[in-house]
């Protein structure tokens, strides 16, 4: 569900019982599997505007396992960069 879709209905009290999540959900081809790399997630985030990507099983692609947030991927990549860019501390 994207904010633009929610924004149109979230403050309209007259339709609260008429609209459910399935009415607002949008299908996506941007999916991750549990064994996908952070690099794959990063590339997917570069091609979509969503802030979360669904994680699904290859065996059951319609069963949601969880989500990966854009901020989580960004933090992992930043930490990885910081670790690899620090000069090694060798004793003299």
N, C-alpha and C positions, 0 to 999 in steps of 0.2 A: 504494500500500500504506500503510495507516495503522498507527500504533504499536499500537493496541489489538488489531489482528489479528496483528501480529507477536509481541506480548507472549505470546499464548497458545501459540505454538509455538517461539519462538526458543531456549528452554532445554531442549526435549524432544529428546534425542539419538535417540530411537527413531523419529522421523518425519522426520529431516532429508532423507532421500532420497525421501520420499513427498510432500512439499509443495514446490511451486515458486511462483515469483512470480505466475504466472497464477491459481493457486488463491487467492491473497490479494488480488489486484488488485480494486479497486472501480471501476465505471464512474462517470464524472462528466460533468455538463453544464457545468461551470465551466471553460471553455477560453478561451485567448487566441490571437489570430492575430498574426503578426509586426508588423503595422501598427497594432495596438490601442494606445490611449493609456495613459499611467500612471494617468489618472483611471478608465478602465474597469477596469484591474487592481485599483485601490484599492476600487472598488465591489464587485467580485467577492469580494475578500478580506473585505469587511464581511459578506457573506452566507454564508461558509463558515468552517469551523474549520481547514482545511488550511493548512499553512505554505508550500506551493508550488502553483502553477497550471501545467498543461501548456500549452506553446505548440505549436500545430499549424498546418499550412498549410490555407488554405481549399480548395485543390484536392485535398489528401490529408489529411482530418481524422483519419485513423487513424495517421498517421505523425508521431511526436514529433520536433519540431525542437529543443526544449529546455524549460527550466522557468524561471519567474519566482518568486523567493522573496519572501515577505511583507516580510522585512527590507530587501530591495533597493528595493521600492516605498516603504517608509517613509523610507528614507534619501534617495531622490530628492525626495519631497515635503517633507521637512525642509529640504534644501538649497535647493529652490525658494522655500520660505517665507522662509528666511534672506536670500536674495538680494533678494526683493521687499520685505522689511520693513526693510532697512537704509536709513537716510536717505541721500539723494544728497549727495555731497560737491561742493558748488559753490564755486568760488573767489570770494572777496570782493573 
